[in-house]
Structure formats: C-alpha cells, structure tokens
Amino acid sequence: MLRIGIAQIDVKLGERTANFRTVTEWMARYHTPSEVETVIVLPEIFDVGYVIDEAEKYGDHDAAQAAEFLGGLARRYNVWFAGGSVLATTEEGAVNRALVVDPRGEYVAHYDKAHLVPMMNEEKYLRAGSAPGLFEIGGVKVSCAICYDLRFCEWLRMGALAGAQLCLISAEWPSPRIEHWRTLLRARAIENMMFVAACNRVGTTPSDSFGGLSAVIDPWGKILYEGGEGCEGAFVTIEPRESGEARDFIRAFEMRRPELYRL
C-alpha cells in the first residue's frame, strides 16, 4: 500500500518564505501518523509561483533551498515529498523542477518539465527537460509530470511502459480550462492502467485564476478523491498492485502495434 497526501494550496507570487510557511502549516493541520509509506504532492512552482520571467531574481539555485526545506519536513513527519515543483536555476538555465525527497530528508531525484507552454512563452524563460521522472517509493514504481505535460499522452505512456504504477502530477492549471484537467487526468489513468495523483493550486494572480480540483484516480478511472476550488488537503491510500491487475486483464500494452503509429 501507499498513502498519498494532496496539498491543494494557494501560492503567493515571489514569496518563498510565506509559501514554505503555508506548506509547514498544511502538514501540521492535515498530516496524521501512519505505518503506511506516505508521499506528499504539492502544486507546480509552490515555492514562488509563476514568476518565470524573473528567474534570476526568484530562482532557487539547483533547488537547494527547497531541498533543505522539504528535507526537514520529510524527516520530521517520516514522509516522502514528490511531484511538487519549484523554479530552479542551473548552469544551463532556469527549469521547472519537481523534487523527490525521501523520509531521511535526502534529495534523491528530480524531474524537469519537458513540455513548455507556448501560450505563456515558457520557452523564452525556461529550459525544457528531456529525461522522464522515474523513481521508486517503497518498491512502488512512480513517474512524474508537470501541468502541460498532461496533454502529451506519449510522455506519460513512456513512464507506464517503463513500469510506473503511479503518476504524480503537479500543476497551476487555470480555471477556464479546468474541464480539460478533469478529463485528461481520467484519460491518462485509464489508458495507462495506472494510478494518477494530481495536485493543482488554487487562488488568483493579477492575470489568472486557478481551479483546484486536485484528484486521485485509480487504473479503472474511478475517482478516489476530488478536491474543491479552495485550499484543502486529503490523504488517500492506494494498492499499487491494482495497476498490474488492470494491465493483465486489459492487455493493451502487449497488444500495441507501434509499427502502425506514425507519430
């Protein structure tokens, strides 16, 4: 079994200290001890919000501040953090980076958003990642995706074909397109016969509003949890072997005919 915590929170633009405080307060309010391995999923760029055009000012070099902060919480509560992303700066440029931090507080893996949003000119400010985010939590194979990545079925399929039983998704998905969010989450779970756990932010900025509706969905498309439009939290326990059971029954992976697909 694996327990998933969804931290559906608001994010203040450019205010790392305040946003870290929000996460700390969320953990104090919603977390309860459990013998089950637990992973917490945070929204996209939960550290400073969508200020990608000011990465030089607000970026976290190599995500060091976020790794230290999450590491402290991970040790205190004996949990994993995975899926939530930060605005990180590297020698090659700024990236939208999801961190994986284990219960010892160790920063063990990361995933850089691969698909940049053209409507927001993200390619002007960010470097796209090219490696799939694949790792294990307590023996469970997990993949990562960030917001716009959700629209690319091939990308999430790659993780599933590599054995991922669960995909963790963080987002700043806007309210006007929230039905796309809900539909795509279920579609990715069903077509890949895996669990999907997705955390979307809430609140507003001067230019956008964000729709929440974070969710945990099983390999059959059943919604195990769906959030509302405000700040909240939930913990859902899943049985990852159900992903393999769905794949064994549907057999869609073994029946694929890649030689026919011109993508």
Buried (B, 14 or more C-beta within 10 A) or exposed (E): EBBBBBBBBBBBBBBBEEBBEBBBEBBEEBBEEBEEBBBBBBBBBBBBBBBBBBBEEBBBEBBEBBBEBBBBBBBBBEBBBBBBBBBBBBEEEBBBBBBBBBBEBEBBBBBBBBBBBEEBEBEEBBBBBEEBBBBBBBEBBBBBBBBBBBBBBEBBBBBBEEBBBBBBBBBBBBBEEBEEBBEBBBBBBBBBBBBBBBBBBBBEBEEBBBBBBBBBBBBBBEEBBBBEBEBBBBBBBBEBEBBBEBBEEBEBEEEEEEEEEEE
